[in-house]
Amino acid sequence: MDYSIQLMDKKKFSAEECRLIEQRYNQALVQQLGSSAEVARSRRAWVQAKTRQDEMAGADISLEEKQAIVYWERAETAARLLALEGYTGALEDLYIDVRVESAP
């Protein structure tokens, strides 16, 4: 796995709950995207596209970059909902960080 997943607001959860949320999140991402290699590739593409979008300030990014953003964000949203299923607090208060190692 070329990436790591970490639930950032751990105060609301026990260590075991954090581990389970992170594990479910990863499993859901892999299910959505097809493999852990595709998770890493998609996250890298999303970061690059979002960075270019921010740097271009108003100019259009390419269709491929737009697709990379949508592809990752749909998978991430689905994974987040599955990972936090049963949580009764505000989902927007929770952040799950995905860090990808540099491309080989």
ZIMOGI-V421214 format. One record per backbone hydrogen bond with DSSP energy under -1.0 kcal/mol. CO is the residue of the C=O (numbers start at 0). NH is the residue of the N-H. E is the energy in kcal/mol with one decimal. If there is no record, write none. Layout:
co=CO nh=NH e=E
co=CO nh=NH e=E
//
This chain:
co=1 nh=100 e=-2.7
co=3 nh=98 e=-2.4
co=5 nh=96 e=-3.0
co=7 nh=9 e=-1.3
co=9 nh=12 e=-1.2
co=13 nh=17 e=-2.5
co=14 nh=18 e=-2.2
co=15 nh=19 e=-2.3
co=16 nh=20 e=-2.6
co=17 nh=21 e=-2.7
co=18 nh=22 e=-2.3
co=19 nh=23 e=-2.9
co=20 nh=24 e=-2.6
co=21 nh=25 e=-2.3
co=22 nh=26 e=-2.6
co=23 nh=27 e=-2.5
co=24 nh=28 e=-2.4
co=25 nh=29 e=-2.6
co=26 nh=30 e=-2.3
co=27 nh=31 e=-2.6
co=28 nh=32 e=-2.7
co=29 nh=33 e=-2.6
co=34 nh=38 e=-1.7
co=35 nh=39 e=-2.1
co=36 nh=40 e=-2.4
co=37 nh=41 e=-2.8
co=38 nh=42 e=-2.4
co=39 nh=43 e=-2.4
co=40 nh=44 e=-2.4
co=41 nh=45 e=-2.3
co=42 nh=46 e=-2.7
co=43 nh=47 e=-2.5
co=44 nh=48 e=-2.5
co=45 nh=49 e=-2.9
co=46 nh=50 e=-2.3
co=47 nh=51 e=-2.3
co=48 nh=52 e=-2.6
co=49 nh=53 e=-2.4
co=50 nh=54 e=-2.4
co=51 nh=55 e=-2.2
co=55 nh=58 e=-1.5
co=61 nh=65 e=-2.3
co=62 nh=66 e=-2.6
co=63 nh=67 e=-2.0
co=64 nh=68 e=-2.0
co=65 nh=69 e=-2.3
co=66 nh=70 e=-2.9
co=67 nh=71 e=-2.1
co=68 nh=72 e=-2.5
co=69 nh=73 e=-2.4
co=70 nh=74 e=-1.7
co=71 nh=75 e=-3.1
co=72 nh=76 e=-2.1
co=73 nh=77 e=-2.2
co=74 nh=78 e=-2.5
co=75 nh=79 e=-2.5
co=76 nh=80 e=-2.2
co=77 nh=81 e=-2.1
co=78 nh=82 e=-2.9
co=79 nh=83 e=-2.0
co=81 nh=84 e=-1.0
co=83 nh=86 e=-2.4
co=89 nh=92 e=-1.3
co=90 nh=93 e=-1.8
co=94 nh=7 e=-3.0
co=96 nh=5 e=-2.3
co=98 nh=3 e=-2.5
//
